[in-house]
Amino acid sequence: MAISSSEEIKKFKRSYTQIIDAEVNFITPGFIDSHVHLLMGGNSLLNVQLRDANTKEEFINRIASFSKDLKPNQWIVEGNWDHTLWGGELPSKDWIDKFTKEKPVALYRMDGHMILANSTALKIAGIDSNTPQVKNGEIVKNSDGTPTGILKSEAMYLVLNKIPSLTNSQKEKAIKSAQKYLLSNGVTSIHDVDSLGGFKVLKKMYANNELNIRVYSADPLYRWKALLNKEKINTKWLKNGLLKGFIDGSLGSHSAAFKEPYADKPEDRGILTANIDSLKTWITKADHKNLQITVHAIGDKANNTLLNTYETVIQSNGHKDRRFRIEHAQHLDKNDISRFSDLNIIASMQPYHAIDDGRWAEDLIGKERVKTTYAFKSLIEANTTLVFGSDWPVAPASPLYGIYAAVTRETLDDKNANGWIPKQKINVEQALLAYTKNAAYSSFDEKIKGTLEEGKLADFVFLSEDLTKIKSKKNKEFKVLKTYVGGKMVFSRNEVKHNDLKN
């Protein structure tokens, strides 16, 4: 209704008005996480937790312990492990087979582009030493030809497609768990890029007044025609109309597509997972129907190819307010940075990845290419619209951690006190805009949210400290104290334990 001095605001006071004194606490607009895998993240909260397993033994023990309480044929999924935490050795089915008999396993690496399957899951999928390699993917095999259990990119779906779909009840449980977690981190709106069939559940929750977080839901790009026939929803709480595609994999799985070989694997340049002609056709036709498009691109070749594709589509369909996005925009050729602004392409990035990948990225792509990795400052200086998200459950869904990462770039191994690639550090205000005002713009919502203004939605967050003073994790840890959505308090600090930064 209004934002003004205490005296001015008192004019709105009525007998039923509740006055809340924020005292010394810092208030921000509600955070918008522009890249969340909602159903996957919620399901991960209900499954084995491997993200911070620091040793091979801990990895094995957590799976063994979780497996004990499961029934035969019950799948063990999600996990989100990180093999770099124990030195870089990829896990094998041999590590876990004896603990998971009759219980199929399909556990994601944290980036979602590699899984570990046990022997039971491989048998269900019909994968053995005679199984041929998959286009745009890899079945990793031992020297004798037997599968190790590691499946990359498209090869993952040999197993993933065998996992029974979640029931609506299971989906609702997962989404409600995700909602609670996100609100505890001050996230009031998300862009859900999951495309895993949770939209019907979200509609039901919205109809029953159980949706406490605002959701912009994506559909797979290749199904753009189906979206035209799908019920279009555009409310303050729930809307669709976004299409999400892929053009490559991830750095950690060596499936991100680069122009030059990986530094540690001279024969490997990664994988372009998309047929470029098909990708161009889908984007052209979907854009012609005024659907918004965003595409995952990690490596410099993938980003360059996607920028070229977007440029061709713009030339073909003409100029309009389309707001094309690139998800991740992670490793850029320096000559491509200015093209984001030239073409009005939004860079949708995840800053926490910088302090995570920064521990080992140079080993994979060398000193020169890392200079334009997570190039936040260079993109801003080139007048690019930069928006932030988490990629949860790949990384914690905490905007505070994301802002800390963008501002300090201090890697999680404590080896970069001045910041990893310090020239790409940005200030708090720039990072905060990427989580609020810019993020709202990236979903065509800048008129109703992203800033605290008269007439906009009352989504805001109480923080324990002045956000502009964030410098290092050595400072007192910043916390979300309260989260309000639509003027209603949906989270208070007393209810949820704050996660540790490294988790």
C-alpha positions in Angstrom: 0.0 0.0 0.0 2.8 2.4 0.9 6.5 2.8 1.7 7.4 5.8 3.8 8.5 7.1 7.1 7.0 5.8 10.4 4.9 8.9 10.8 3.5 8.6 7.3 2.8 4.9 7.6 0.8 5.4 10.9 -1.9 7.1 8.8 -2.9 3.6 7.6 -3.2 2.2 11.1 -6.6 0.8 12.1 -7.9 -1.0 15.2 -7.1 -4.4 13.7 -3.7 -3.4 12.3 -0.7 -5.4 13.5 2.5 -3.4 13.9 5.8 -5.4 13.4 9.0 -3.6 14.4 11.9 -4.9 12.3 14.3 -3.3 14.8 17.9 -3.5 13.4 17.2 -6.3 11.0 17.8 -5.8 7.2 14.8 -6.2 4.9 15.1 -7.2 1.2 12.5 -8.0 -1.5 11.7 -11.7 -1.5 14.5 -13.6 -3.3 13.7 -15.1 -6.7 15.6 -18.3 -7.5 15.8 -18.4 -11.3 16.9 -22.0 -11.6 15.4 -24.7 -9.4 14.6 -28.3 -10.0 11.6 -28.3 -7.7 10.4 -31.9 -7.8 14.0 -33.3 -7.9 15.0 -31.1 -5.1 12.0 -32.0 -2.9 12.6 -35.7 -3.7 16.3 -35.3 -2.7 15.3 -34.2 0.7 13.4 -37.5 1.2 16.3 -39.6 -0.1 19.9 -40.4 0.7 22.0 -37.3 1.2 25.5 -37.5 -0.5 26.2 -33.9 -1.4 28.7 -33.5 1.5 30.1 -37.1 1.7 33.8 -36.3 1.9 35.3 -39.8 1.7 34.7 -43.0 -0.2 33.8 -44.7 3.0 31.3 -42.1 4.0 29.7 -42.3 0.6 29.3 -46.1 0.9 28.2 -46.0 4.5 25.4 -43.5 3.8 24.0 -45.6 1.0 24.3 -48.8 3.0 22.5 -47.2 6.0 19.7 -45.8 3.9 19.2 -49.1 2.1 18.6 -51.0 5.3 15.1 -49.4 5.8 13.9 -50.0 2.2 11.8 -52.8 0.8 13.1 -55.1 -2.0 12.7 -53.4 -5.5 12.5 -49.9 -3.9 14.7 -47.5 -5.8 17.5 -45.4 -4.2 17.6 -42.2 -6.2 18.9 -38.6 -6.2 22.0 -38.5 -3.9 23.9 -35.7 -5.7 27.4 -36.9 -4.9 30.6 -35.1 -5.6 33.6 -37.3 -6.3 36.1 -34.4 -6.1 35.5 -34.3 -2.4 37.4 -37.6 -2.0 40.1 -37.0 -4.6 38.4 -37.5 -7.9 37.9 -41.2 -8.2 34.6 -42.0 -9.8 32.4 -44.4 -7.7 31.7 -47.9 -9.0 28.8 -50.3 -8.6 31.3 -52.6 -6.9 31.4 -50.1 -4.0 27.7 -50.6 -3.1 26.4 -53.8 -4.7 26.7 -55.9 -1.6 24.7 -53.3 0.4 21.9 -52.8 -2.2 20.9 -56.3 -3.4 17.4 -56.3 -4.8 17.3 -52.5 -4.4 18.1 -50.7 -7.7 20.3 -47.6 -7.4 20.4 -44.6 -9.7 22.3 -41.8 -7.9 23.0 -38.5 -9.6 26.3 -36.7 -9.5 25.6 -33.2 -8.2 25.5 -31.7 -11.6 22.8 -34.0 -12.9 24.8 -35.2 -15.9 26.1 -38.4 -14.6 24.7 -41.2 -12.5 26.0 -44.2 -10.6 23.8 -47.3 -11.1 24.3 -50.6 -9.2 24.2 -54.0 -10.8 20.5 -54.4 -10.0 19.6 -51.3 -11.9 22.0 -52.2 -14.8 20.3 -55.5 -15.1 16.8 -53.9 -15.1 18.0 -51.6 -17.9 19.6 -54.5 -19.9 23.1 -53.0 -19.7 26.1 -55.3 -19.9 29.5 -55.6 -21.6 27.8 -56.1 -24.9 25.7 -52.9 -24.8 26.8 -50.5 -27.4 27.7 -46.9 -26.6 24.9 -44.3 -26.7 25.0 -41.2 -29.0 25.7 -38.1 -27.0 26.4 -40.1 -23.9 28.8 -42.7 -22.4 28.5 -46.1 -20.6 31.8 -46.1 -18.7 33.4 -49.5 -18.8 36.3 -51.4 -17.2 39.2 -52.6 -19.2 37.4 -56.0 -19.6 34.3 -54.2 -21.1 32.1 -54.6 -18.0 30.1 -51.5 -17.0 31.4 -49.6 -13.9 27.9 -48.3 -13.2 28.8 -44.8 -14.3 26.5 -43.5 -17.0 26.9 -40.0 -18.6 24.5 -37.7 -20.4 22.1 -39.6 -22.7 23.3 -42.9 -21.4 21.7 -42.1 -18.1 18.3 -42.5 -19.5 18.8 -46.2 -20.2 18.4 -46.5 -16.4 16.4 -43.4 -15.5 13.6 -44.4 -17.9 13.1 -47.6 -15.9 12.5 -45.9 -12.6 8.7 -45.9 -11.8 7.2 -42.4 -12.0 6.3 -40.8 -8.7 2.7 -41.0 -7.8 0.8 -37.7 -7.3 0.9 -38.3 -3.6 4.7 -38.7 -3.7 5.0 -35.6 -5.8 2.9 -33.5 -3.4 5.0 -34.7 -0.5 8.2 -33.8 -2.3 7.0 -30.4 -3.4 5.8 -29.5 0.1 9.2 -30.5 1.5 10.8 -28.3 -1.2 8.5 -25.4 -0.5 9.4 -25.5 3.2 13.1 -25.6 2.5 13.0 -22.8 0.0 11.0 -20.4 2.2 13.5 -21.1 5.0 16.1 -19.6 2.7 14.1 -16.5 1.9 13.1 -17.6 -1.5 9.6 -16.4 -2.3 9.5 -17.1 -6.1 11.2 -19.8 -8.2 11.6 -20.6 -11.9 11.1 -24.4 -11.9 13.1 -25.9 -14.8 12.4 -29.5 -13.6 9.9 -30.5 -16.3 9.2 -33.7 -14.3 5.4 -33.6 -14.2 4.8 -31.6 -11.0 2.6 -28.9 -12.6 -0.7 -30.8 -11.9 0.3 -31.1 -8.3 1.1 -27.4 -8.2 -2.3 -26.5 -9.7 -4.0 -28.6 -7.0 -2.0 -27.0 -4.2 -2.8 -23.5 -5.7 -6.5 -24.4 -5.8 -6.4 -25.6 -2.2 -4.5 -22.5 -1.0 -1.5 -24.7 -0.1 1.0 -23.0 -2.4 3.1 -20.5 -0.4 5.8 -19.9 -3.0 5.3 -18.4 -6.4 6.3 -20.7 -9.3 7.1 -20.1 -13.0 7.0 -23.6 -14.5 9.0 -24.7 -17.5 8.2 -27.4 -20.1 10.8 -29.3 -22.2 11.7 -27.3 -25.3 11.2 -30.3 -27.7 7.6 -30.4 -26.5 6.8 -26.8 -27.5 3.8 -27.9 -29.5 2.2 -29.6 -26.5 2.6 -26.4 -24.5 0.5 -24.6 -27.1 -2.4 -27.0 -26.3 -1.8 -27.0 -22.6 -3.9 -24.9 -20.2 -2.1 -21.6 -19.9 -2.0 -20.2 -16.4 -0.7 -16.7 -15.5 -1.5 -15.9 -11.9 0.5 -14.2 -9.2 1.2 -17.7 -7.7 1.5 -20.0 -10.6 2.2 -19.6 -14.3 3.7 -21.5 -17.3 5.0 -20.5 -20.7 8.7 -21.1 -20.3 10.5 -23.8 -22.4 13.8 -25.3 -21.3 16.3 -27.0 -23.6 19.8 -28.4 -23.4 22.8 -28.1 -25.7 25.6 -29.8 -23.7 26.4 -31.4 -20.3 28.5 -30.3 -17.4 32.1 -29.5 -16.6 32.6 -32.0 -13.8 31.4 -35.0 -16.0 33.5 -33.8 -19.0 30.3 -33.5 -21.0 30.4 -29.7 -21.3 31.2 -28.8 -25.0 34.4 -26.9 -25.6 36.2 -25.5 -28.6 39.5 -26.9 -27.4 40.2 -30.2 -25.6 40.0 -30.6 -21.8 43.4 -30.0 -20.2 43.3 -33.3 -18.4 41.9 -35.3 -21.3 43.5 -34.1 -24.6 41.2 -36.4 -26.7 38.0 -35.0 -25.1 36.1 -31.8 -26.0 32.8 -32.7 -24.3 29.4 -33.3 -25.9 26.9 -31.2 -27.9 23.9 -33.1 -26.7 21.4 -31.4 -29.0 20.9 -31.7 -32.8 21.5 -28.1 -33.7 19.1 -28.1 -36.7 16.4 -29.5 -34.5 17.2 -27.0 -31.7 17.0 -24.1 -34.2 13.7 -25.3 -35.5 12.2 -25.7 -32.1 13.3 -22.3 -30.9 12.2 -20.6 -34.1 8.7 -22.1 -34.1 8.2 -21.6 -30.3 9.5 -18.1 -30.4 7.1 -17.4 -33.3 4.3 -18.4 -30.9 5.6 -16.0 -28.3 6.8 -18.7 -25.9 9.8 -17.8 -23.7 12.9 -20.0 -24.3 15.9 -20.8 -22.1 18.6 -23.3 -22.9 21.3 -24.9 -20.8 24.8 -24.1 -22.0 28.0 -24.7 -20.1 31.1 -25.0 -22.3 32.4 -22.2 -24.6 31.4 -24.1 -27.7 27.9 -24.7 -26.4 27.5 -21.0 -25.5 28.8 -19.9 -28.9 26.6 -22.3 -30.8 23.6 -21.2 -28.8 24.3 -17.5 -29.3 24.6 -18.1 -33.0 21.3 -20.0 -32.9 19.5 -17.2 -31.0 20.9 -14.6 -33.4 19.6 -16.6 -36.4 16.1 -16.9 -34.8 16.0 -13.2 -34.1 16.9 -12.4 -37.7 14.3 -14.8 -38.9 11.4 -13.8 -36.6 12.2 -10.1 -36.2 12.8 -8.0 -33.2 10.4 -8.1 -30.2 10.5 -8.4 -26.4 11.3 -12.1 -26.3 13.8 -12.3 -23.4 15.8 -15.3 -24.5 17.8 -16.8 -21.7 20.9 -18.9 -21.4 21.0 -21.1 -18.3 24.5 -21.3 -16.7 26.5 -19.3 -19.4 29.3 -20.8 -17.4 32.4 -20.8 -19.6 32.5 -18.1 -22.3 34.8 -17.2 -25.1 35.8 -13.6 -24.4 34.5 -12.6 -27.8 31.0 -13.8 -26.9 30.6 -11.8 -23.8 29.4 -8.6 -25.5 27.0 -10.6 -27.7 24.7 -11.2 -24.7 23.9 -7.5 -24.5 23.9 -7.0 -28.3 21.3 -9.7 -28.7 19.4 -8.9 -25.5 20.1 -12.4 -24.1 19.7 -12.9 -20.3 22.5 -14.6 -18.5 20.9 -16.9 -15.9 23.7 -18.0 -13.7 24.3 -19.8 -10.4 27.1 -18.1 -8.3 27.5 -20.9 -5.7 28.9 -23.1 -8.5 31.9 -20.6 -8.8 33.1 -21.3 -5.2 32.5 -25.0 -5.7 33.9 -25.6 -9.2 36.7 -23.2 -8.4 38.4 -25.9 -6.4 39.2 -28.0 -9.5 38.0 -26.2 -12.7 41.5 -25.1 -13.7 42.7 -28.7 -13.7 40.1 -29.5 -16.4 40.3 -26.4 -18.7 43.5 -24.7 -17.8 44.5 -21.2 -16.7 43.4 -19.2 -19.7 39.8 -20.5 -20.1 39.0 -20.1 -16.4 39.5 -16.3 -16.8 36.1 -16.1 -18.3 34.4 -18.7 -16.1 31.4 -17.4 -14.2 32.2 -14.0 -15.7 29.8 -12.0 -13.6 31.6 -8.7 -13.7 32.5 -8.9 -17.4 28.9 -9.6 -18.3 27.6 -6.7 -16.2 30.2 -4.3 -17.7 29.0 -5.4 -21.1 25.4 -4.3 -20.0 24.1 -7.9 -19.8 21.0 -8.6 -17.7 22.4 -10.9 -15.1 20.0 -13.1 -13.0 20.9 -15.5 -10.3 19.6 -18.9 -9.1 20.9 -21.9 -7.3 20.4 -25.0 -9.5 19.1 -26.7 -6.4 19.5 -29.6 -5.6 22.9 -29.3 -7.4 23.7 -26.5 -4.9 22.0 -25.2 -1.8 19.0 -23.0 -2.6 20.4 -20.1 -0.5 20.5 -16.7 -2.0 22.7 -15.6 0.9 25.3 -18.2 -0.1 24.9 -17.2 -3.7 25.5 -13.5 -2.9 28.5 -14.4 -0.7 29.9 -16.5 -3.6 29.5 -13.7 -6.2 30.9 -11.0 -3.9 33.9 -12.9 -2.4 34.5 -15.9 -4.8 36.2 -17.6 -1.8 36.2 -21.3 -2.8 34.9 -23.9 -0.4 38.4 -25.4 0.1 39.6 -22.1 1.7 42.4 -21.8 -0.9 41.4 -18.6 -2.5 41.2 -16.0 0.2 41.2 -13.1 -2.3 38.7 -14.8 -4.5 39.0 -17.3 -7.4 39.4 -15.1 -10.5 39.0 -12.0 -8.4 38.5 -9.7 -11.4 35.0 -11.3 -11.8 33.8 -10.4 -8.3 30.8 -8.1 -8.1 29.4 -6.0 -5.3 26.4 -6.8 -3.0 24.0 -4.5 -4.8 24.7 -6.1 -8.2 24.3 -9.6 -6.7 21.1 -8.6 -4.9 19.6 -7.1 -8.1 20.3 -10.4 -9.8 18.2 -12.2 -7.2 15.4 -9.7 -7.2 14.7 -7.0 -9.8 16.6 -8.7 -12.7 15.1 -12.1 -11.8 11.6 -10.7 -12.0 12.4 -9.1 -15.4 13.6 -12.5 -16.7 10.1 -13.9 -16.2 8.2 -10.9 -17.4 7.2 -10.1 -13.8 9.0 -6.8 -13.2 5.7 -4.9 -12.8 4.5 -7.0 -9.8 7.6 -8.1 -7.9 11.4 -7.9 -7.6 11.4 -4.6 -5.7 9.6 -3.2 -2.7 7.3 -0.5 -4.2 3.8 0.7 -3.8 1.4 -1.6 -5.7 3.8 -4.6 -5.9 3.4 -7.9 -4.1 4.3 -7.9 -0.4 7.1 -10.5 -0.7 10.0 -9.6 1.6 12.6 -11.1 3.9 14.0 -10.2 7.3 17.8 -10.8 7.5 19.9 -10.9 10.7 22.6 -8.5 9.4 23.1 -5.7 6.9 23.5 -7.5 3.6 25.7 -4.8 2.2 28.4 -5.7 4.7 28.9 -9.2 3.6 32.6 -9.8 3.0 33.7 -13.2 4.2 32.3 -16.3 5.9 34.6 -15.4 8.7 32.1 -12.7 9.6 29.1 -13.6 11.7 26.9 -15.8 9.6 24.0 -14.1 7.9 20.6 -15.7 8.5 17.1 -15.5 7.1 14.9 -14.6 10.2 11.5 -14.4 8.6 10.0 -14.8 5.1 6.8 -13.1 4.1 4.8 -13.9 0.9 1.8 -11.8 0.0 2.1 -10.1 3.4 1.8 -13.4 5.2 4.6 -14.8 7.3 5.4 -18.2 5.9 8.7 -18.9 7.7 10.2 -17.9 11.1 13.8 -18.8 12.1 12.7 -20.7 15.2 11.2 -23.4 13.0 14.1 -24.5 10.8 17.7 -25.1 11.6 20.1 -23.1 9.3 22.3 -25.2 7.1 26.1 -25.0 7.2 27.7 -23.1 4.4 29.6 -26.1 3.0 26.4 -28.2 3.0 
